[in-house]
Amino acid sequence: MAPHVRSVLIASGGLALILAVGFYLQLDWVTGMWPWPTSRLSNIFIASILAASGVPVLWIALSGEAAAITAGAIDFGLMYSGMTAFSLQVYADSGREAILIYAAMCAALAVFCIATALRTRQVPFRDNRPLPMGVWASFVVFVLLLTVIGTVLLLHKANVFPWPLDPQQSVLYGWIFLGAACYFLYALLKPVWSNAQGQLLGFLAYDLVLIVPFVGHFPTVRADLRMNLIVYTSVLIYSGLLATYYLFINRATRFGRVLQSQT
């Protein structure tokens, strides 16, 4: 990996984590960058997405596994493309300058991510260990869940989050989920271990950010949204255990195994 690429990845991943902390702590200078309706739990959700994107980027920079860039670039290319189209639609209806600025930023990021995916798609993976069956099966389920939930959010036909969402929030989060579905799908299309580590690291970061606020939300959750909270929390627990096992415990895939093979 070229030094300048590594530097860009470290800077990008670090910035994402700084913003994640800002959203989690509800810091005005950070939350003010988000021109959409929001709430405490929505800010924490955005923090979880930023953490889930920043950690894999830092892992790619430190490991030098450049081929793993492609999956994330596809994820964010789709997400930012959808957000651009939706933001332009909202701007046309409202004329809010902040939304137009957000749309321009999303458009630039979408172009960058799509170009990156095209540029890196032929880069070979350094670590070609096969994808474990437990990870493969879990990723199939994740792709299906993310696709269904993302579609429901786009259409905002039902409440699928543990707290009420504004229609605009619903659409934006729908694009986040659909992008994530592509992230996991790419690991199924190229089923090698190094094409799943980023996804698992991202999921683990996502889980760690959300689990305490979600558990703390049980006493106050609306009765009609309690089942959503139970299901969502169950997924967090399962994905967290899955990531922890394969990243840190399973002898065939844990990080120590990689270090041993390189020495």
C-alpha positions as CSV (number, residue, x, y, z in Angstrom):
1,M,0.0,0.0,0.0
2,A,1.4,3.4,-1.0
3,P,2.3,5.7,1.9
4,H,-0.1,8.4,0.7
5,V,-3.0,6.0,0.5
6,R,-2.3,4.8,4.0
7,S,-2.1,8.4,5.3
8,V,-5.5,9.2,3.7
9,L,-7.1,6.1,5.2
10,I,-5.7,6.9,8.7
11,A,-6.9,10.5,8.5
12,S,-10.4,9.4,7.2
13,G,-10.8,6.7,9.8
14,G,-9.6,9.0,12.6
15,L,-12.0,11.8,11.5
16,A,-14.9,9.3,11.4
17,L,-14.1,8.3,15.0
18,I,-13.8,11.9,16.2
19,L,-17.2,12.7,14.7
20,A,-18.6,9.5,16.2
21,V,-17.6,10.7,19.7
22,G,-19.1,14.1,19.0
23,F,-22.5,12.6,18.0
24,Y,-22.5,10.2,20.9
25,L,-21.8,13.0,23.4
26,Q,-24.3,15.3,21.6
27,L,-21.7,18.0,21.0
28,D,-23.4,21.0,19.3
29,W,-20.4,21.7,16.9
30,V,-20.8,18.1,15.6
31,T,-24.6,17.6,15.6
32,G,-25.0,21.0,14.0
33,M,-23.4,19.5,10.8
34,W,-26.5,17.2,10.4
35,P,-29.2,19.3,8.7
36,W,-32.0,16.8,9.3
37,P,-34.5,16.2,12.1
38,T,-32.7,14.3,15.0
39,S,-33.0,13.2,18.6
40,R,-30.6,11.8,21.2
41,L,-31.0,8.2,20.0
42,S,-30.7,9.2,16.4
43,N,-27.5,11.0,17.2
44,I,-26.2,7.9,18.9
45,F,-27.2,5.9,15.8
46,I,-25.3,8.2,13.6
47,A,-22.3,7.8,16.0
48,S,-22.5,4.0,15.6
49,I,-22.5,4.3,11.8
50,L,-19.4,6.6,11.9
51,A,-17.7,4.2,14.3
52,A,-18.6,1.3,12.1
53,S,-17.0,3.0,9.1
54,G,-13.9,4.4,10.9
55,V,-12.7,1.2,12.5
56,P,-12.5,-0.8,9.3
57,V,-10.8,2.0,7.5
58,L,-8.1,2.1,10.2
59,W,-7.7,-1.6,10.0
60,I,-7.2,-1.5,6.3
61,A,-4.5,1.2,6.7
62,L,-2.7,-0.7,9.4
63,S,-3.0,-4.2,7.8
64,G,-2.3,-3.0,4.2
65,E,-5.2,-5.1,2.9
66,A,-6.0,-2.7,0.1
67,A,-8.4,-5.1,-1.6
68,A,-10.8,-4.7,1.4
69,I,-11.3,-1.0,0.3
70,T,-13.7,-2.1,-2.5
71,A,-16.5,-3.4,-0.3
72,G,-16.6,-0.2,1.8
73,A,-16.4,1.9,-1.3
74,I,-19.4,0.1,-2.8
75,D,-21.3,0.5,0.4
76,F,-20.8,4.3,0.7
77,G,-21.1,4.8,-3.1
78,L,-24.6,3.5,-3.0
79,M,-25.4,5.2,0.3
80,Y,-24.2,8.7,-0.7
81,S,-25.8,8.4,-4.2
82,G,-29.2,7.7,-2.6
83,M,-28.7,10.5,0.0
84,T,-27.8,12.9,-2.8
85,A,-31.0,12.1,-4.8
86,F,-33.2,12.4,-1.7
87,S,-31.5,15.6,-0.5
88,L,-32.0,17.3,-3.9
89,Q,-35.6,16.3,-3.8
90,V,-36.0,17.8,-0.3
91,Y,-34.2,21.0,-1.4
92,A,-36.4,21.4,-4.4
93,D,-39.4,21.3,-2.1
94,S,-38.0,23.4,0.8
95,G,-35.3,25.6,-0.7
96,R,-33.2,25.1,2.4
97,E,-29.6,26.0,1.6
98,A,-28.2,23.6,4.3
99,I,-29.8,20.7,2.5
100,L,-28.3,21.8,-0.9
101,I,-24.8,21.9,0.8
102,Y,-25.4,18.5,2.2
103,A,-26.5,17.2,-1.2
104,A,-23.3,18.6,-2.8
105,M,-21.1,16.9,-0.2
106,C,-22.9,13.6,-0.6
107,A,-22.6,13.8,-4.4
108,A,-18.8,14.5,-4.1
109,L,-18.4,11.6,-1.7
110,A,-20.5,9.3,-4.0
111,V,-18.3,10.0,-7.0
112,F,-15.1,9.5,-4.9
113,C,-16.4,6.2,-3.5
114,I,-17.6,4.8,-6.9
115,A,-14.3,5.8,-8.5
116,T,-12.4,4.1,-5.6
117,A,-14.4,0.9,-6.0
118,L,-13.7,0.8,-9.7
119,R,-10.0,1.4,-9.1
120,T,-9.6,-1.2,-6.4
121,R,-11.9,-4.0,-7.6
122,Q,-9.0,-5.9,-9.3
123,V,-6.6,-5.6,-6.4
124,P,-5.9,-9.2,-5.0
125,F,-6.5,-10.1,-1.4
126,R,-3.3,-10.8,0.6
127,D,-5.1,-13.1,3.0
128,N,-7.0,-15.7,1.1
129,R,-8.1,-18.0,3.9
130,P,-11.7,-19.1,3.1
131,L,-14.6,-17.5,4.8
132,P,-15.8,-19.6,7.7
133,M,-19.2,-21.2,7.3
134,G,-20.6,-19.5,10.4
135,V,-19.6,-16.1,9.0
136,W,-20.9,-16.9,5.6
137,A,-24.3,-18.0,6.9
138,S,-24.6,-15.0,9.2
139,F,-23.7,-12.7,6.3
140,V,-26.5,-14.2,4.3
141,V,-28.9,-13.4,7.1
142,F,-27.5,-9.9,7.5
143,V,-27.9,-9.1,3.8
144,L,-31.5,-10.2,3.8
145,L,-32.3,-8.3,7.0
146,L,-30.5,-5.1,5.9
147,T,-32.2,-5.2,2.5
148,V,-35.7,-5.7,3.9
149,I,-35.3,-3.1,6.7
150,G,-33.6,-0.6,4.3
151,T,-36.5,-1.0,1.9
152,V,-39.1,-0.5,4.6
153,L,-37.2,2.6,5.9
154,L,-37.1,4.1,2.4
155,L,-40.8,3.6,2.0
156,H,-41.4,4.7,5.6
157,K,-44.4,2.3,5.7
158,A,-43.8,1.0,9.3
159,N,-41.9,1.7,12.5
160,V,-38.9,-0.6,12.5
161,F,-36.7,1.4,14.8
162,P,-37.0,1.3,18.6
163,W,-37.9,5.1,18.6
164,P,-40.1,7.1,16.2
165,L,-38.4,8.4,13.1
166,D,-39.3,11.5,11.1
167,P,-40.0,10.5,7.4
168,Q,-36.8,12.2,6.3
169,Q,-34.7,10.3,8.9
170,S,-36.4,7.1,7.7
171,V,-35.3,7.6,4.1
172,L,-31.7,8.5,5.0
173,Y,-31.4,5.5,7.3
174,G,-32.8,3.4,4.6
175,W,-29.9,4.3,2.3
176,I,-27.5,3.5,5.2
177,F,-29.0,0.0,5.6
178,L,-29.0,-0.7,1.9
179,G,-25.4,0.4,1.5
180,A,-24.5,-1.9,4.4
181,A,-26.3,-4.8,2.7
182,C,-24.0,-4.4,-0.3
183,Y,-21.0,-4.3,2.1
184,F,-21.9,-7.8,3.4
185,L,-23.0,-9.0,0.0
186,Y,-19.5,-8.3,-1.4
187,A,-18.0,-10.6,1.2
188,L,-20.3,-13.4,0.0
189,L,-19.3,-12.7,-3.7
190,K,-15.6,-12.9,-2.8
191,P,-15.7,-15.2,0.2
192,V,-12.2,-14.9,1.7
193,W,-11.4,-14.0,5.3
194,S,-9.8,-10.7,4.6
195,N,-13.0,-9.6,2.8
196,A,-15.0,-10.2,6.0
197,Q,-12.7,-8.8,8.7
198,G,-13.7,-5.2,8.0
199,Q,-17.3,-6.0,8.1
200,L,-17.0,-7.8,11.5
201,L,-14.8,-5.0,12.9
202,G,-17.4,-2.5,11.8
203,F,-20.3,-4.5,13.2
204,L,-18.4,-4.8,16.5
205,A,-17.9,-1.0,16.7
206,Y,-21.5,-0.5,15.8
207,D,-22.6,-2.9,18.5
208,L,-20.4,-1.3,21.2
209,V,-21.8,2.1,20.5
210,L,-25.4,1.1,20.6
211,I,-25.7,-1.7,23.2
212,V,-25.6,0.5,26.4
213,P,-28.1,3.2,25.1
214,F,-30.4,0.4,23.8
215,V,-30.4,-1.4,27.1
216,G,-31.0,1.9,28.9
217,H,-33.9,2.6,26.5
218,F,-36.0,-0.4,27.7
219,P,-37.6,1.5,30.7
220,T,-38.8,4.3,28.5
221,V,-39.5,2.7,25.1
222,R,-43.0,3.1,23.7
223,A,-45.1,0.0,24.1
224,D,-45.7,-0.4,20.4
225,L,-41.9,-0.2,19.7
226,R,-40.8,-2.5,22.5
227,M,-40.6,-5.6,20.2
228,N,-38.4,-3.5,17.8
229,L,-36.1,-2.8,20.6
230,I,-36.0,-6.5,21.7
231,V,-35.2,-7.7,18.1
232,Y,-32.7,-4.9,17.5
233,T,-30.8,-5.6,20.7
234,S,-30.8,-9.3,20.0
235,V,-29.2,-8.7,16.7
236,L,-26.6,-6.5,18.4
237,I,-25.8,-9.2,20.9
238,Y,-25.5,-11.9,18.2
239,S,-23.4,-9.9,15.8
240,G,-21.1,-8.7,18.7
241,L,-20.6,-12.3,19.8
242,L,-20.0,-13.4,16.2
243,A,-17.4,-10.7,15.6
244,T,-15.7,-11.3,18.9
245,Y,-15.4,-15.1,18.4
246,Y,-14.0,-15.0,14.8
247,L,-11.7,-11.9,15.3
248,F,-10.3,-12.7,18.7
249,I,-11.0,-16.4,19.8
250,N,-11.3,-18.8,16.8
251,R,-7.7,-20.1,16.2
252,A,-8.1,-20.2,12.4
253,T,-9.1,-16.5,12.1
254,R,-8.1,-14.5,15.1
255,F,-5.7,-11.7,14.7
256,G,-2.9,-13.5,16.6
257,R,-3.1,-16.2,13.9
258,V,-2.3,-13.7,11.2
259,L,0.7,-12.3,13.2
260,Q,2.0,-15.9,13.7
261,S,1.8,-16.6,10.0
262,Q,3.8,-13.5,9.2
263,T,6.7,-14.2,11.6
